[in-house]
Amino acid sequence: METRERIGVFGGCFNPVHLAHLRAAVEAAERLHLTRLDFVPAARPPHKPDVPMLGFDLRVRLLRAAVADAPLFRVNVLEADRPGPSFTCDTLARYREANPDAEIFFLMGALDLLHLASWRRGFELGHFAHLAVLAREGLDFVRVEAFLAVEGAALAAAPRRVEADVAGPGQVRAAWTIAGGHHLYFLEIPRLDISSSLLRERWRRGGSLRYLVPEAVFSALESRRGEVDRLWGEGGGVWPQATS
């Protein structure tokens, strides 16, 4: 009997990709039994117009270096060939169109869920994919439950708590039914206090990023120090042109 493909979609700026991104991907892949997990870098992120941003091509290069030895992980550059801002709803629609028989899981942080109202067609994401909400251990579960109690009707007529059907006890904290026959899963993951903004600030102060990013990413950044200095400096690159 053929098993349906289970595809994880992990979007973000990855400016730069770091170990917390990669550990979150591993946790999601194991707990959701994914057969593939795609990192999808945003070509023109609409929510961060003023953040000093590495060029799309360089962010893609760093991602590919980071996952080169992980067969389950891929890098999808589909947002490079789309004009205008990179909206998640458009990306997930493309995934659904390209993979009509697969189960698709969109990975997002708990704070992203709480701010869905500010996303373009944010409450419609459940029509395209399951939502896998990743939160650090012991954080955000109460806030997510409260959010669903108040705003859940925007995600489905009546979101209903159900038994998690993707992993053993303790692997997925909770699950709710949402629109489109999909589920919203809440996953608690190990707490790694690493952020891209922290790494950019350390870089600007002359600090080392070693052991905060994969060694291949560290080497690639060091080899292009002049370019990175220019783009991460004050007033650095904003919405760089995507050519991949």
Salt bridges, closest charged atoms under 4 A:
GLU5 OE2 - ARG36 NH1 3.44
GLU27 OE2 - ARG23 NH2 2.89
GLU27 OE1 - ARG31 NH2 2.67
ASP38 OD2 - ARG36 NH2 2.83
GLU79 OE2 - ARG82 NH2 3.74
ASP81 OD1 - ARG94 NH2 3.99
ASP90 OD2 - ARG120 NH1 3.57
GLU103 OE2 - ARG6 NH1 2.98
GLU103 OE1 - HIS130 NE2 2.85
GLU124 OE1 - ARG121 NE 2.96
ASP140 OD1 - ARG143 NH1 3.62
GLU145 OE2 - ARG161 NH1 3.08
GLU188 OE2 - ARG173 NH1 2.63
ASP193 OD1 - ARG136 NH1 2.84
ASP193 OD2 - ARG191 NE 3.27
GLU201 OE1 - ARG204 NH2 3.37
GLU201 OE2 - ARG205 NE 3.62
GLU215 OE2 - ARG210 NH2 2.64
GLU222 OE2 - ARG225 NH2 2.94
GLU227 OE1 - ARG224 NH2 2.81
GLU234 OE2 - ARG204 NE 3.91
